[in-house]
Amino acid sequence: MFSDTLLADVRDRFAHVDSCPKAGPRVFFENAGGALTLKSAVETSTYFAAIPDNQGRDNEMAHDLVDTINRAKDDMRVFFNAPEGDIFVGESGTELLFRLITNAILGAEDGGVVLGSTLEHPATRSACTRWANIAGKPYVQVPHNDATGTVTAADFEPHLTPDIRVATILHTSPVTGMTVDVAGIAIAIRAVAPKALIIVDGIQHASHGRIDIAGYDIDGYVISPYKVFSRHGYGVAWTSPTLNAMEHNALIGGPEGNWEMGTRDTGAYATMSDVIGYFDWLGGQVSDSDDRRTRIEAAGAAIHAHEQGLTDAMLHGTGNLAGLADLEGVLIIGGIDNPAREGLVSIAVDGLSSPDLVTALRSRGIRTHTRKADHYSGNILDPLGLPDAVRVSMCHYNSLDEVKTFLAAMREILDD
């Protein structure tokens, strides 16, 4: 885990790290719903929101806006490890997933099937359901493993056929917190259907680092920057040369292959440079590398190790505090010792509704979130027979002391 000095430096870079402007001091364990925002991203957003100029004009500021966007795209190529393809922003991660999936399905060869899994967020499942039906292609969903809260290449294999036209993969579940072996599943798909278009939902995974598009052999990857230390109001997509070459909505006579519609938000691009600069800085604290990509990879590894330490303490206890695994009546979704877990623990408590538990924790200064068996989470909770669950989601700026505060609160609540 991070040293006390490094953790203090990390926390100092984020806004509202330990206090809510409305509620006052609190522990923020709702990072899967939207991570804390870098102070630098707040400053950058404010600066660009006040600029009246647009790109493409003959003045100094307009030229700087174009340079800022191009620099941000270069930064994101390093962060994603995506030397080829295109990078652009859209309305949100969900909107971008719909756009990529829509165009992949409509642009693919006639016939064939669309493949996904029951683990996925409704952003991909809804897009596949709608556009597979319009295109007359069956939509096949690979059942995920209820016990582990994830899906593997072995789960996909019985459903792999040569006529797969489009496939979707969820990188990390926002309900179970379990990551998925994107590269392994893509390899399995390509072995049977080499021309399949593969789109990945990386929204939940991005804040934990370790994105390697060049190593995945995919055609699309989407994130939501508000879940990776930037702000709301936009999403980021990467598209492969293959997907770029397919017909999609664009202005007649405009740049060939362009995905962006209308004037771009320079501040959105610029805040992603802030995010990537932060990963670069953190990597420099935990490695001696002179290579930027290597530093970003080191940051991802350090983030994973710190978050694993937090989740291990939450599950197994720390000091004289019992962990969730030792508290009577607490069900841990995805199992206790699950190597796929990324900084998130979802629980259900016998005899206590999840909304009531969230309220009880909030009254003790701990922010968590209820996941209900609705269109967002029913695919995970319904097979488990759960009407709801509490999502406790951590990020690398959280501390062991905050975990201790949570465990003490849980004991108090369950003893009442």
Secondary structure, DSSP 8 states (H G I E B T S, - for coil): ---HHHHHHHHHTBTTSSEETTTEE-EE-BGGG----BHHHHHHHHHHHT----TTSSSHHHHHHHHHHHHHHHHHHHHHT--SSEEEEES-HHHHHHHHHHHHHHHS-SS-EEEEETTS-HHHHHHHHHHHHHHT--EEEE--BTTTTB--HHHHGGG--TTEEEEEEESB-TTT-BB--HHHHHHHHHHH-TT-EEEEE-TTTGGG----GGGT--SEEEE-GGGTTS-SS-EEEEE-HHHHTS-----TTS-TT----SS--HHHHHHHHHHHHHHHHHHHHH---S-HHHHHHHHHHHHHHHHHHHHHHHHH-BTTB--GGGSTTEEETT-SS-TTB-SEEEEEETTB-HHHHHHHHHHTTEE-EEEETTTTTHHHHGGGT-SEEEEEE--TT--HHHHHHHHHHHHHHHH-
